């Protein structure tokens, strides 16, 4: 079951093996193509796996620069690892970027997961259950900082004592939360807090099953499941854009409407323009949408 009548297409660029100028060029091209509505970075401090010395720009400082040099795209980090930054600090950073972008920020959050990266940077990686509970607290803490004149929070993991976040974000009541989650416990956090849910399971059938679990979690707390947009990342092979079309179509059929394409950077082959013309536009036509309906 599709949760929303509109498809929202966007891009994601990894801030690795690319300069700020190359990333900015791709983002500004997407900003000029109306069919793309959102753009994202990922959140790593270093390249993972066997190549840790590869260059990797920090996501939130880079996002501030991209926010200042784009005009239209909604933007965010998909997803920010909650373990890397205290949520009160992240709330302040997010409020600042929402102001810089004139109200275009989506706040992407996840529990955190990379043992390699946490070990390298000396950051504690709590057990999985604790990470879920910390994410739940972080969302509520950030919401209070953004909406209350003064925030006092007594959580199990985080506390605030007469904390101020001024100026507030432009968006009211606050910037939307985009939460990445697959596990049942984390999906309950999505039901409580998220405006956008991102799920990276392998198959459309798994995605459908996770969507059903999220729907149940929403109903259990009295929330309309249709108030949460369903996001899906789609890989882009420049030599086979038809595969991106078919992959997107398969996930749309099981409820995904917020589509994020992994874009290569730089883009010397004009992939972004072709993606707009050969994939996103035909899908929008197939699902009977005009730009005015999106």
Secondary structure as UniProt FT lines:
FT   STRAND          8..13
FT   HELIX           20..31
FT   TURN            34..35
FT   STRAND          36..41
FT   TURN            49..50
FT   TURN            52..53
FT   HELIX           59..68
FT   STRAND          74..77
FT   TURN            78..79
FT   STRAND          80..81
FT   TURN            82..84
FT   HELIX           87..100
FT   TURN            101..102
FT   STRAND          105..110
FT   HELIX           115..120
FT   TURN            121..122
FT   HELIX           128..147
FT   STRAND          151..154
FT   STRAND          159..163
FT   STRAND          176..180
FT   HELIX           184..193
FT   STRAND          196..198
FT   HELIX           204..220
FT   TURN            221..222
FT   HELIX           225..227
FT   STRAND          229..234
FT   TURN            238..239
FT   HELIX           241..252
FT   TURN            253..255
FT   STRAND          258..262
FT   TURN            268..269
FT   HELIX           271..275
FT   HELIX           276..280
FT   HELIX           281..286
FT   TURN            287..288
FT   TURN            291..293
//
